[in-house]
Amino acid sequence: MKIENYIRDIQGFPKEGILFKDITPLLNDPIARKKCLSILVESLNGQKIDKVVGAESRGFFFGILLAQELNAGFVPVRKPKKLPYEIISASYELEYGLDSLEIHTDAIKKGDRVLIHDDVLATGGTAKAVCELVEKLGGEIVQCNFLMELTFLNGREKIKNNPIFAAITY
């Protein structure tokens, strides 16, 4: 089974000139979803994980599944003003301006072994911001883990000091 067969291309979404990689067919198929989860878990080679950090919002889908499979805690990293407790934040560049992500200050303890998960590694801005948040809290990044990597955008360069895995590359 090729999980890339469950990724649908949507031309012009969310704006003209973008080819969006839609993961909803993958999420909708229990066999393909389970296969994808096993690929992501196997990439860790049995390493112990204390926390899985999922980036808003599509990183939550497999992030929570990974946490369940790895018997680890799940930590959501969210856009501003979405988390109710004390937070720290990290900014990242968008095509036109800045955005930021936030994490609860008590979500990761010093020395926690952390798996960072998101659906796609594109320009690397989001992944870099998530790495910064984990490191600020004292977490040890075991791997940055993605469903897909868009290699032509060179996002890997922004997080190259961490182990990186993508189940599919484009």
C-alpha positions in Angstrom: 0.0 0.0 0.0 1.3 3.4 -0.9 0.1 6.1 1.4 0.8 8.8 -1.2 -2.2 7.4 -3.1 -4.4 8.7 -0.2 -3.1 12.3 -0.6 -5.3 14.4 -2.9 -4.0 17.4 -4.9 -6.2 20.5 -4.8 -5.1 23.2 -7.3 -5.5 26.8 -6.2 -6.2 26.2 -2.5 -6.1 28.2 -0.3 -5.1 30.7 -3.0 -4.1 30.7 -6.7 -0.7 29.3 -7.5 -0.8 26.8 -4.6 -1.1 23.0 -5.0 -2.5 21.9 -1.7 -1.8 18.4 -0.4 -5.2 17.2 1.1 -4.8 14.5 3.7 -8.5 13.9 4.3 -8.7 10.8 2.1 -5.8 9.3 4.3 -7.7 10.2 7.5 -10.9 8.7 6.1 -9.4 5.3 5.3 -8.7 3.2 8.4 -6.3 0.8 6.7 -4.2 3.6 5.1 -4.3 5.6 8.3 -3.0 2.6 10.3 -0.3 2.0 7.7 0.8 5.6 7.8 0.9 5.5 11.6 3.1 2.4 11.6 5.5 4.1 9.1 5.8 7.1 11.4 6.3 5.0 14.5 8.9 2.6 12.9 11.0 5.7 11.9 11.8 6.1 15.6 13.5 2.7 15.8 12.1 2.0 19.3 13.4 5.2 20.9 11.6 6.3 24.1 9.3 9.3 23.7 7.9 11.1 26.7 5.9 13.7 24.8 4.5 14.1 21.2 4.1 17.7 20.2 1.6 18.4 17.5 1.5 21.6 15.5 -1.8 23.3 14.9 -3.9 22.1 13.5 -3.3 19.2 11.1 -0.4 18.0 13.2 -3.0 17.1 15.8 -4.5 14.3 13.7 -1.5 11.9 13.7 0.1 13.6 16.7 -2.5 12.2 19.1 -2.4 8.8 17.4 1.4 8.8 17.8 1.1 9.7 21.4 -1.4 6.9 22.0 0.8 4.3 20.2 4.0 5.4 22.0 2.3 5.7 25.4 3.4 9.3 25.6 1.8 12.6 26.5 0.4 14.8 23.8 1.2 18.5 23.7 -0.7 20.9 21.3 1.2 23.9 20.0 -1.4 26.5 19.0 -1.9 29.8 17.3 -2.1 32.8 19.6 -4.8 33.1 22.3 -6.0 29.5 21.9 -4.4 28.1 25.1 -5.9 28.9 28.5 -2.9 28.6 30.8 0.5 30.3 31.1 2.3 30.2 27.7 5.5 31.0 25.9 5.6 31.8 22.3 7.8 31.7 19.2 7.4 33.7 16.0 8.0 32.6 12.5 7.9 34.3 9.1 5.0 34.0 6.7 5.1 35.1 3.0 3.8 38.5 4.1 4.6 39.2 7.8 4.9 37.2 11.0 2.9 34.7 12.9 3.5 32.9 16.2 2.8 29.7 18.0 2.3 29.1 21.7 2.7 26.2 24.2 1.8 25.9 27.8 4.7 26.5 30.2 4.1 23.2 32.0 3.7 21.0 28.9 7.3 19.8 28.7 9.7 19.2 31.6 13.4 19.5 31.4 14.9 16.3 29.9 11.6 15.1 28.3 12.3 13.2 25.1 10.1 14.9 22.5 8.8 13.9 19.1 7.6 16.9 17.1 4.9 16.0 14.5 3.2 18.0 11.8 1.5 17.1 8.5 3.9 18.8 6.2 7.4 20.2 6.2 7.3 23.1 3.7 9.3 26.2 4.2 10.3 25.1 7.8 9.0 28.2 9.6 6.4 26.4 11.7 8.8 23.5 12.5 11.5 25.9 13.5 9.2 27.7 15.9 8.0 24.5 17.4 11.6 23.3 17.9 12.4 26.7 19.7 9.4 26.2 22.0 10.4 22.7 23.0 14.0 23.7 23.5 13.0 26.8 25.7 11.2 24.4 28.0 14.2 22.0 28.2 12.9 19.2 26.0 15.2 17.0 24.0 14.1 16.7 20.4 14.3 13.1 19.4 12.9 13.6 15.9 10.9 16.1 13.7 8.3 13.8 12.1 6.1 14.7 9.1 3.6 13.0 6.9 5.0 14.9 3.9 8.0 16.9 3.0 8.0 19.4 0.1 11.7 19.2 -0.6 11.7 22.0 -3.3 10.9 24.5 -0.5 14.1 23.6 1.5 12.3 23.7 4.9 14.7 21.0 6.2 17.5 23.7 6.3 15.7 25.6 9.1 15.7 22.5 11.4 18.8 20.7 10.1 20.2 20.2 13.7 17.4 17.8 14.5 16.7 14.3 13.1 14.0 14.6 10.4 11.7 12.0 9.0 8.9 12.3 6.4 6.8 9.4 5.3 6.3 10.9 1.8 8.6 13.4 -0.1 7.6 15.5 -3.0 
